[in-house]
Amino acid sequence: MVPMPASPTHYVVSLTADQAGRLRELLAGRGWRLATVPHALWQAADATAQVTAYPSGKLVVQGKGTAEFVQFILEPEITGVAALGYEAERAAAANPAMFEPHAGIDESGKGDYFGPLVIAAVAVQAESARRLLELGVKDSKQIKSDRRIAVLAAGVRETVGGAFAVVAVGPEAYNRLYGKLHNVNRLLAWGHARALENLLDKAPDCPRAISDQFGRVETVRRALMERGRQIKLEQFTKAESDVAVAAASILARAEFVRRLAQLGEAVGQALPKGAGEPVTRAGVELVRGRGAAALARVAKLHFKTTAQVCPELAVVRGACGAGGLRR
């Protein structure tokens, strides 16, 4: 597999005078700070990117938000051409198997204390793989904006039609499954198998499926039913460099973010992503205000965070059939 390119922090493109004028008006209307700088027509900046237009027609974009600006403002609203991201022809030469019929599987939420575990599977053909690359689909972990994830997820669904499946395991179901399986990788294998089986109902001729390496591939195979056992199943490190796996990661993350927000609304409190100090503080606040039962509805209790947030719940869930307090 070929690693996916890192998001750029510097981008140059040529615009017509009309395009440069429309872009200036658009950015001014969205609250970007406008300035006059030597040798330039104008300059605009926000918290993540700086855009400078020159009399020659050159437009220079700089900053950590370069990719998001180009893919979600400049290209769709000004140029109408998707040029940033993958170059499909080069990708085809480097990894021709990416453009053969296959499926990709990926998950989101495994490392997040709050929220569900979500597994998605996406099947691609040659043309849909190319279109996903042109959309800028890449591993969701490289994308920090939830808004961008949502936009890309919509693009993935439109591009592949019905050839996708999403399985969401809410925290309460997750805790019950973990209590039976006693192992995150076994639970993940079950979820991968369910997503693949659901996908094969929609794309029965898909010949192979790939996912990131998270455990023994035989564990996933054993969890598959009859139809899934006919497919060639492969695991690779950095499998998200494959566009089908990257597309699955986008769908999984979008659904995770959506459901995490719903859980927060249900308990009347924002639930942070991840498993760091902000998460611990939020857990303590939740238990203080709503009790241990509320925590059990929104959190993966086998995380060691539970011992910090609600020690008595950690003892019950950790010692009695939850396989210990591990992340």
Residue, then its C-alpha position, 0 to 999 in steps of 0.5 A: m500500500v502507498p501512504m496517502p499524502a499529507s495535507p498541504t500548508h501551502y497552495v498556489v493556483s491561478l484565478t481570473a480577475d472575476q474569480a479573485g473578486r468573487l472570492r474576496e467578496l465571499l471571504a469578506g461576507r464570512g468574516w475573514r480579516l481583509a488587509t492590503v499588503p505590498h505587491a498584492l491585490w488583497q489579503a484575507a485571513d482567518a484562524t487557520a489560513q491566509v489567502t493572498a491574491y496578486p495582480s498576475g492572477k496568482l492566488v497563494v494559500q498558506g496555513k494549517g487550514t489550507a486543504e480545508f479552504v481549497q477543498f471546501i471554499l475555493e474549489p466548490e465555490i470559485t473554480g469548480v474544479a477539484a484539483l487538490g488531493y489525490e491524483a488519480e492517474r498517479a495513484a493508479a500507477a502506484n497501486p492498480a489494485m485500488f481500482e479493482p472491485h473490492a471493499g474497505i472496512d474501518e472503524s471509529g470510536k475505538g479510542d473514545y471513552f464516550g460514544p459508540l463504536v462505529i464500523a463502516a464498509v464501502a465497496v468500490q469499482a474502478e470509476s467510483a474509486r477514481r471519483l472518491l480520490e477526486l473528492g479528496v477522500k482520505d483517512s479520517k484521522q487526517i481530518k480535524s474538522d467535523r464539518r469536513i468529515a460530514v461533507l466528505a461522508a455525503g460525497v462518499r454516499e453519493t459516489v458509491g450509491g448503496a454500496f456501503a454499510v454502517v454498524a453502530v454499537g452504542p455504549e450500552a450494547y458495547n458494554r454488554l458485548y465487552g462483558k461477554l467477549h472480554n477483548v476489544n479486538r474480538l468485539l472489533a472483529w464481530g463489528h467488522a464481520r457484521a458490516l461486511e455481511n451487511l455490505l454483501d447484501k448490497a454488493p454480493d459480487c464483491p470479491r475481496a475486502i481489506s481493513d487495517q491490521f488490528g488482530r488475527v484475520e482468522t478472528v474476523r473470518r470466524a465471525l462471518m456467516e456463510r456469504g462472508r466466508q466466500i470473500k477474500l479478506e486481507q489486513f494491512t498496516k496503514a490500510e487507510s491508504d486504500v481509497a475504499v478503506a479511507a471512504a469507510s473511515i469517513l463514513a464511520r467517523a461521521e456517524f460517530v460524531r453524529r451519535l456522540a452529539q445525540l448522546g450529549e443532548a440526551v444527558g444534557q452535557a457536551l461529551p468530548k472526544g478521545a480519552g484525555e483530561p477533558v474527558t475525565r472532567a466531563g465524566v466526573e461532572l456527568v456522574r456528579g449531576r446525573g449519577a453512575a447510570a447516566l455514565a453507563r449510557v454514554a461511556k465504554l466502561h472498560f476504559k481505565t477512565t471509569a476508575q477515575v470518574c466513578p470508582e464504584l462503577a469501575v469495580v462492578r464493571g471491571a471485576c465482574g465480567a468486563g475483563g479488567l479496566r483496560r483501554 
